Amino acid sequence: MNFVFVSPHFPGNCRLFCQSLRNNNVNVLGIGDQEYASFSDELKGALTDYYKVSSLGNYDELVAACRYFTNRYGQIGAIESLNEHWLTSDACLRSEFNVPGMHADYLKKVKRKSLMKECYAGADVPFARHLLINGPDDLFAAKRFAEETGYPLVAKPDVGVGSTTTFRLKDEGDLSHLLGNKLSEEFILEEFIPGNILTFDALVDRESNLLYATNHFLPISLMDMVLKDSDVFYHSQKMSPDLLGIGQRTIKAFGIRERFVHLEFFRLYEDRRLLGKAGDIVGLEANLRPGGAYIPDMINYAADIDIYQMWADMVCGKTVHSPDESRYFCGYVGRKFNKDYKHSHKDILSRYQEQIVLTKTVEDIFVRAMGKYVYIFRSYDMEDINQIAEYIMAE
């Protein structure tokens, strides 16, 4: 198979996806905006060929790269970046070069948060009420919407990922301020959901069947992590029957096939009119790529598996061997480096040397959402995970 991997060098774990493909004797053909000489030896060893472009945002250059690979190696079998930022160009390239997978027409239906809600409806999953807004002309409608739902409200781009451009609007003053000028892009205004985020991370085969699924829980609001610049903490947990059922229905409703996906839901911590009772699950958004912030690594550490190789085996049509359940609970803490922490890095490593499996400094572009310095740790006991997190984050 000729597999075109867009941006094989960034984020850093793309190298592991490339290596896993190479383990299956796949021709990994990279397209990127960095010099080949700057790549690690591991990535160089995984790539059969590499085509440098001046910008990954220049679609014409991506087309030229794919034409080059087609002329040199024959028909392209897959095109992927596994990156939210390049999903649209990936899909357009598949359409242009007749490559299997998500095409541009499909992506238009599921990439917008407002249109995702139609799929959640098809899966019988409740979701937040919403309104699309662009600027001052929408202020009256937005105020009417707020009268129906109450404050706070949440505003974020209708297309995109991450919390750095997400706003919590506490009153009419915040709403008027946001809509005082033309927005840089179309935003979706949603009622606030009183719940904690659950993720559903899964490998899905060509018939939309689950090959492997796990989940993670965020005790701290992701919005608070970004807007208040607080520490980042989340952890894996046992899969609950209700989340498994909703995850499966959502995958079918979205028509997801042969993907590593990261679905996000809320679990309500209080009753909410028109949504459900405390403990019920509400749809948030579907990300048609792996979870960020080292989630694939956490999956590996929790279950003692190689999710990168499992993904590559799925892509190549090989049997995917997966465990019945994870052996460990796995936790993630990202410290922000703008606080006076009680315990030093040396203290943490000394006290929890048996539980900590990875420490890492994060690229600056991801710091607000991921923390500057990451600790990943695991234990058979969930109480240990909470205690370790409290120790790391103590001020």
C-alpha positions in Angstrom: 0.0 0.0 0.0 1.1 3.6 -0.7 0.1 5.6 2.3 0.4 9.4 2.0 0.9 10.8 5.6 0.5 14.6 5.8 2.7 16.3 8.4 4.5 13.1 9.6 6.7 15.2 11.9 4.0 17.1 13.9 2.6 16.5 16.4 5.4 14.3 17.6 3.5 11.1 18.0 2.8 11.0 14.2 6.2 9.3 14.0 4.7 6.3 15.8 1.8 6.0 13.4 4.3 6.1 10.5 6.6 3.5 12.1 3.6 1.2 12.7 2.6 1.4 9.1 6.2 0.7 8.1 6.1 -2.4 10.3 3.4 -3.7 8.0 5.6 -3.0 4.9 3.6 0.0 3.8 5.2 2.7 1.7 4.8 5.7 3.9 5.0 8.8 1.7 5.3 12.0 3.8 4.2 15.5 2.9 5.5 18.3 5.2 6.7 21.8 5.6 10.0 21.0 7.4 13.3 19.9 6.0 13.8 16.2 5.9 17.3 16.6 7.5 15.5 17.9 10.7 13.6 14.6 11.2 14.6 12.1 13.8 16.3 8.9 12.6 13.2 7.0 13.6 11.0 9.0 11.4 13.5 8.9 8.5 13.5 5.1 8.8 9.7 5.0 8.6 9.4 7.1 5.5 9.8 5.6 2.0 9.8 9.1 0.5 9.2 12.7 1.5 7.9 15.8 -0.4 8.5 19.2 1.1 6.0 22.0 0.6 6.3 25.6 1.5 3.0 25.5 3.4 0.7 22.7 4.3 -2.1 25.2 3.9 -1.3 25.5 0.2 -3.6 22.9 -1.4 -2.1 23.2 -4.9 1.3 22.1 -3.4 -0.4 19.1 -1.7 -1.9 18.1 -5.1 1.5 18.4 -6.7 3.0 16.2 -4.0 0.3 13.5 -4.5 0.8 13.6 -8.3 4.5 13.1 -7.7 3.9 10.1 -5.5 1.4 8.6 -8.0 3.8 8.9 -10.9 6.6 7.4 -8.9 4.8 4.7 -6.8 1.4 4.1 -8.4 -2.1 4.4 -7.0 -2.3 5.9 -3.6 -4.2 3.7 -1.1 -4.7 6.1 1.8 -4.2 9.8 2.6 -4.2 10.8 6.3 -2.9 13.5 8.6 -4.8 12.3 11.7 -4.9 16.0 12.6 -8.0 18.1 13.0 -6.4 21.1 11.2 -5.8 19.2 8.0 -9.0 17.0 7.9 -10.6 19.1 5.1 -7.5 19.0 2.8 -7.1 15.3 3.5 -10.7 14.7 2.4 -10.3 16.9 -0.7 -7.2 15.1 -1.8 -9.0 11.7 -1.4 -11.8 13.0 -3.7 -9.3 14.3 -6.2 -7.2 11.2 -6.3 -10.0 8.6 -5.9 -8.7 7.4 -2.6 -10.9 5.5 -0.1 -12.0 7.1 3.1 -13.8 10.3 4.2 -14.4 12.5 1.1 -15.1 16.3 1.0 -18.9 15.9 0.7 -19.1 13.7 3.9 -16.8 15.9 5.9 -19.0 18.9 5.2 -21.8 17.2 7.1 -19.9 16.3 10.2 -17.2 18.9 10.7 -19.5 21.7 11.7 -20.6 21.5 15.4 -24.1 22.7 14.4 -24.5 19.8 11.9 -23.1 17.3 14.4 -26.3 17.7 16.4 -28.3 16.1 13.6 -26.2 13.0 13.9 -26.6 13.0 17.7 -30.4 13.2 17.1 -30.1 10.2 14.9 -28.3 8.4 17.6 -31.0 9.4 20.2 -28.3 11.3 22.2 -29.5 14.6 23.8 -27.4 17.7 23.0 -27.3 21.4 23.9 -29.6 23.9 22.3 -27.7 26.3 19.9 -27.8 29.3 17.7 -25.4 30.3 14.9 -24.0 33.9 15.2 -21.8 36.1 13.1 -21.9 39.6 14.6 -24.0 42.6 15.6 -26.9 41.7 13.3 -27.4 38.5 15.5 -27.6 40.3 18.8 -31.4 40.4 19.1 -31.7 36.7 18.3 -28.9 35.9 20.7 -30.7 37.8 23.5 -33.9 35.9 22.8 -31.9 32.6 22.9 -30.4 33.6 26.2 -34.0 34.3 27.6 -34.9 30.7 26.7 -31.8 29.0 28.1 -30.5 31.3 30.8 -26.9 32.3 31.4 -24.1 31.3 31.3 -23.8 30.6 27.6 -20.9 29.1 25.7 -19.6 30.6 22.3 -17.1 28.9 20.1 -16.2 28.5 16.4 -18.7 26.3 14.5 -15.7 24.7 12.8 -12.5 23.8 14.7 -11.1 22.2 17.8 -9.7 23.3 21.1 -10.7 25.6 23.8 -8.5 28.6 23.2 -11.2 30.4 21.2 -14.1 29.3 23.5 -15.9 31.9 25.6 -18.1 31.6 28.6 -20.6 34.4 28.6 -22.0 35.1 32.1 -24.5 37.9 31.2 -25.9 40.2 28.6 -22.9 42.4 28.8 -20.6 39.6 27.8 -22.9 38.7 24.9 -23.1 42.2 23.6 -19.3 42.6 23.9 -18.8 39.4 21.8 -21.2 40.5 19.1 -20.1 44.1 19.1 -18.1 43.5 15.9 -18.2 41.1 13.0 -16.8 37.8 14.3 -13.7 36.4 12.5 -15.7 33.3 11.6 -19.2 31.8 12.3 -19.7 30.9 15.9 -22.1 28.6 17.6 -23.8 29.8 20.8 -24.9 27.1 23.1 -26.6 26.7 26.4 -24.2 25.9 29.3 -24.1 22.2 30.2 -23.5 21.4 33.9 -21.4 18.3 33.4 -18.0 16.8 33.3 -16.4 15.8 29.9 -16.2 12.1 29.0 -14.2 10.9 26.0 -14.9 7.9 24.0 -11.7 6.8 22.2 -12.1 4.1 19.7 -10.8 2.2 16.7 -13.6 1.6 14.2 -13.5 -0.9 11.3 -14.8 -0.5 7.7 -18.3 -1.6 8.8 -18.5 0.9 11.7 -17.9 -1.8 14.3 -15.8 -1.2 17.4 -12.4 -2.9 17.3 -11.3 -1.3 20.6 -12.8 1.4 22.9 -11.8 3.1 26.1 -12.6 6.4 27.8 -11.3 9.2 29.9 -12.9 11.6 32.5 -12.1 15.2 33.1 -12.8 16.1 36.8 -11.8 19.8 36.1 -13.7 21.7 33.4 -11.7 21.9 30.2 -12.9 25.5 29.8 -11.6 26.4 33.3 -8.3 24.8 32.4 -7.9 27.2 29.5 -9.7 30.3 30.5 -8.4 30.3 34.1 -5.1 28.8 33.0 -5.4 26.1 35.6 -3.6 22.8 35.7 -4.8 20.1 33.4 -6.0 16.8 34.9 -7.9 13.9 33.5 -7.7 10.1 33.8 -8.9 6.8 32.3 -11.7 4.9 33.9 -13.7 1.7 33.5 -16.1 1.8 30.6 -19.7 2.2 31.7 -22.5 0.3 29.9 -24.4 3.6 29.1 -21.3 5.2 27.6 -20.5 2.1 25.5 -24.0 2.0 24.1 -24.1 5.7 23.3 -20.6 5.6 21.8 -21.6 2.7 19.5 -24.9 4.5 18.5 -23.0 7.7 17.8 -20.4 6.0 15.6 -23.2 4.4 13.5 -25.2 7.7 13.3 -22.1 9.6 12.1 -21.3 6.8 9.6 -17.7 6.6 10.9 -15.6 3.9 9.1 -12.0 2.8 9.5 -11.0 5.6 11.8 -9.3 6.2 15.2 -11.8 8.6 16.7 -12.2 10.8 19.8 -15.8 11.5 20.8 -16.7 13.8 23.6 -19.7 13.8 25.8 -20.9 15.5 29.1 -22.1 13.5 32.1 -24.5 15.8 33.9 -23.8 16.5 37.5 -27.2 18.1 38.0 -30.6 17.9 36.5 -31.1 20.0 33.3 -34.4 20.7 31.7 -34.8 19.2 28.3 -31.5 17.3 28.6 -31.8 14.8 31.4 -31.1 13.9 35.0 -27.9 14.1 36.9 -25.7 11.2 35.7 -27.2 11.2 32.1 -24.9 11.6 29.1 -25.2 14.5 26.6 -23.4 14.8 23.3 -20.7 17.4 22.9 -18.7 16.8 19.7 -17.2 14.2 17.5 -13.5 14.4 16.5 -12.7 12.2 13.6 -9.1 11.7 14.6 -7.2 10.4 17.6 -7.4 12.3 20.9 -4.7 14.9 21.5 -2.6 15.5 24.7 -0.9 12.1 24.7 -4.2 10.2 24.9 -2.9 7.4 22.6 0.1 7.0 24.9 -2.3 6.8 28.0 -4.3 4.1 26.2 -1.1 2.1 25.8 0.0 2.6 29.4 -3.4 1.7 30.8 -3.8 -1.5 28.8 -0.2 -2.5 28.0 -1.0 -2.4 24.3 0.3 -0.7 21.2 -2.6 1.4 19.9 -0.4 2.8 17.1 0.2 -0.7 15.8 -3.4 -1.7 16.3 -4.4 1.3 14.1 -1.9 0.4 11.4 -3.2 -3.2 11.5 -6.7 -2.0 11.0 -5.7 0.2 8.1 -4.0 -2.7 6.5 -6.9 -5.1 6.9 -5.1 -7.3 9.5 -6.7 -8.8 12.5 -6.7 -6.4 15.4 -6.0 -8.0 18.8 -7.3 -6.0 21.7 -7.7 -6.8 25.5 -11.0 -7.1 27.1 -10.3 -4.2 29.5 -7.4 -2.0 30.7 -5.2 -3.4 33.4 -4.5 0.0 35.0 -6.0 3.4 35.6 -3.9 6.1 33.9 -3.7 9.7 34.9 -2.5 12.9 33.2 -1.4 16.2 34.9 -0.1 19.2 33.0 1.5 21.8 35.2 1.5 25.4 33.8 4.9 26.7 35.2 3.2 30.0 36.2 2.6 28.8 39.8 4.6 28.3 42.9 4.1 24.6 43.3 4.6 22.9 46.7 6.5 19.9 45.3 9.4 20.1 42.9 9.9 17.9 39.9 12.5 16.0 41.8 10.1 15.4 44.7 7.5 14.1 42.4 9.8 11.6 40.7 11.2 10.4 44.0 7.9 9.8 45.6 6.1 8.2 42.6 8.9 6.7 40.6 7.1 3.4 40.3 3.8 5.0 39.1 5.1 7.7 36.7 5.6 6.3 33.2 6.2 9.5 31.2 7.3 13.1 31.8 7.4 15.5 28.9 7.8 19.2 28.1 4.9 20.3 25.7 5.3 22.4 22.6 4.4 26.1 23.3 1.5 26.0 20.9 -0.3 23.4 23.1 0.5 24.8 26.5 -2.8 26.5 27.4 -4.8 23.3 26.8 -2.2 20.7 27.8 0.1 22.3 30.4 3.8 23.1 30.0 5.1 20.0 31.7 3.3 16.7 31.6 3.2 13.8 34.0 1.6 10.5 33.0 1.2 7.9 35.7 -0.7 4.7 36.3 -1.9 2.4 39.1 -4.3 -0.5 39.7 -6.1 1.7 42.2 -8.1 4.8 41.2 -7.5 6.4 44.6 -3.8 6.4 43.9 -4.4 8.3 40.6 -6.3 11.1 42.5 -3.6 11.2 45.3 -0.8 11.5 42.8 -2.6 14.3 40.9 -3.3 16.2 44.1 0.4 15.9 45.0 1.6 17.1 41.6 -0.8 20.1 41.5 -0.4 21.1 45.2 0.6 24.8 45.6 
